[in-house]
């Protein structure tokens, strides 16, 4: 039985749980399953070591198995599970992608990220999003861009540049 790094431990726990977890949740699940005894070195705050190692892995490796789902609280998920269509459990909160999908479906027209955000605010959807920064429309744009780049089956398509407008693939096919 080999020793594990905190990354090995996080990978194993998230794979088994099949849901986004905070570093502290990863550690608690690991302890409950006895995985904590397999870790190479223990610190006084192992969840902080888990978070640090995952962040460094995401930053330094383009093929990192981890993705960051939320900022507050910071939760991580596995790229492979997200691509398989396994929908992360979000405790009723929406991601910015969920919000964009809902708004564009209802509006049935291409929108800029800022327009998506303004419509979402007017309908109260902004309160359903798990994390809010100072520029949520930039987060919306980034998440849509990454979704289009990483998933061939992305529901989003980019329609225009300057300003960038996004639409839903299914709706554009209905129009044609």
C-alpha positions in Angstrom: 0.0 0.0 0.0 1.7 3.2 -1.3 1.6 6.6 0.3 -0.7 9.3 -1.2 -0.2 13.0 -1.8 -3.0 15.4 -0.9 -3.7 15.5 -4.6 -4.2 11.7 -4.7 -6.5 11.9 -1.7 -8.6 14.7 -3.3 -8.8 12.9 -6.6 -10.0 9.7 -4.9 -12.5 11.4 -2.6 -14.1 13.6 -5.4 -14.2 10.6 -7.7 -16.1 8.6 -5.1 -18.4 11.4 -4.0 -19.2 12.6 -7.5 -19.9 16.1 -6.3 -18.0 19.4 -5.8 -16.4 19.6 -2.4 -14.5 22.2 -0.4 -11.0 21.3 0.8 -12.3 20.8 4.3 -15.1 18.5 3.1 -12.5 16.5 1.1 -10.5 16.1 4.3 -13.6 15.2 6.4 -14.7 12.5 3.9 -11.1 11.2 3.7 -10.9 10.9 7.5 -14.3 9.1 7.6 -13.0 6.5 5.1 -9.6 6.1 6.7 -7.8 7.7 3.7 -6.1 10.2 6.0 -3.7 7.4 7.2 -2.4 7.0 3.6 -1.2 10.6 3.2 2.5 11.1 3.0 2.7 14.0 5.4 0.1 15.5 7.7 0.0 19.2 8.6 -2.0 20.9 11.3 -4.4 22.2 8.6 -4.5 19.5 6.0 -7.5 21.1 4.2 -5.3 24.1 3.5 -2.6 21.9 2.1 -5.3 20.2 -0.1 -6.5 23.6 -1.4 -2.9 24.8 -2.1 -2.0 21.7 -4.0 -5.2 21.7 -6.1 -4.7 25.4 -6.9 -1.1 24.9 -7.9 -2.1 21.8 -10.0 -4.7 23.8 -11.8 -2.4 26.7 -12.4 0.6 24.7 -13.6 -1.0 21.8 -15.6 -3.2 22.4 -18.5 -4.3 18.8 -18.2 -5.2 19.1 -14.5 -7.9 16.7 -13.5 -9.4 19.4 -11.2 -11.6 22.4 -11.9 -12.7 25.1 -9.5 -16.5 25.3 -9.3 -17.2 28.1 -6.8 -15.2 30.8 -5.0 -17.1 31.3 -1.8 -16.8 28.7 -0.5 -14.1 27.4 -2.8 -15.2 24.0 -4.2 -13.5 21.7 -6.6 -14.7 19.1 -9.0 -13.2 16.7 -11.6 -12.9 17.8 -15.2 -13.6 14.2 -16.4 -16.9 14.1 -14.4 -18.0 17.4 -15.7 -17.3 16.4 -19.3 -19.3 13.1 -18.8 -22.3 15.2 -18.2 -22.4 14.5 -14.5 -24.0 17.6 -13.2 -22.3 18.8 -10.0 -24.7 19.1 -7.0 -25.0 22.8 -6.2 -27.5 22.8 -3.3 -30.0 24.7 -5.4 -27.5 27.4 -6.4 -26.9 28.2 -10.0 -23.6 28.5 -11.8 -23.1 31.4 -14.1 -23.6 28.9 -17.0 -27.0 27.8 -15.5 -27.9 31.5 -15.3 -26.8 32.3 -18.9 -28.6 29.2 -20.2 -31.9 30.2 -18.5 -31.7 33.8 -19.6 -30.9 33.1 -23.3 -33.6 30.3 -23.4 -36.2 32.8 -22.1 -35.1 35.8 -24.2 -34.7 33.7 -27.4 -32.1 36.1 -28.8 -28.3 36.5 -28.8 -27.1 38.5 -25.8 -23.8 40.0 -24.5 -22.6 38.8 -21.1 -23.6 42.2 -19.6 -27.1 41.9 -21.1 -27.4 38.4 -19.7 -26.5 39.8 -16.3 -28.9 42.7 -16.5 -31.8 40.5 -17.6 -30.9 38.0 -14.8 -31.0 40.8 -12.2 -34.3 42.1 -13.4 -35.8 38.6 -13.0 -34.2 38.0 -9.6 -32.0 35.2 -10.9 -28.9 36.9 -9.6 -29.8 35.8 -6.1 -29.7 32.1 -7.2 -26.0 32.3 -8.2 -23.6 30.8 -5.7 -20.9 33.4 -6.0 -21.0 37.1 -6.9 -18.0 39.3 -7.7 -17.8 42.9 -8.7 -18.0 42.1 -12.4 -20.3 39.1 -12.8 -20.8 39.6 -16.5 -17.0 39.0 -16.9 -17.5 35.7 -15.0 -20.4 34.8 -17.3 -18.3 35.6 -20.4 -15.3 33.6 -19.1 -17.4 30.5 -18.2 -19.2 30.6 -21.6 -15.9 30.9 -23.5 -14.4 28.0 -21.5 -17.5 25.9 -22.0 -17.4 26.5 -25.8 -13.6 25.8 -25.9 -13.7 22.6 -23.7 -16.9 20.9 -24.7 -17.8 19.9 -28.3 -21.4 19.5 -27.1 -21.5 23.0 -25.5 -25.1 24.4 -25.6 -23.6 27.8 -26.3 -22.3 29.4 -29.5 -20.6 32.7 -30.1 -22.7 34.7 -32.6 -20.9 38.1 -32.9 -17.7 39.9 -31.9 -17.5 43.4 -30.7 -19.7 43.1 -28.8 -19.5 39.4 -28.1 -22.9 37.9 -28.2 -23.8 34.3 -27.3 -26.7 32.2 -28.3 -27.9 28.6 -27.8 -27.0 26.1 -30.4 -30.4 24.5 -30.2 -32.2 27.8 -30.7 -30.0 28.7 -33.7 -30.8 25.3 -35.3 -34.5 25.9 -34.8 -34.2 29.3 -36.6 -32.5 27.8 -39.6 
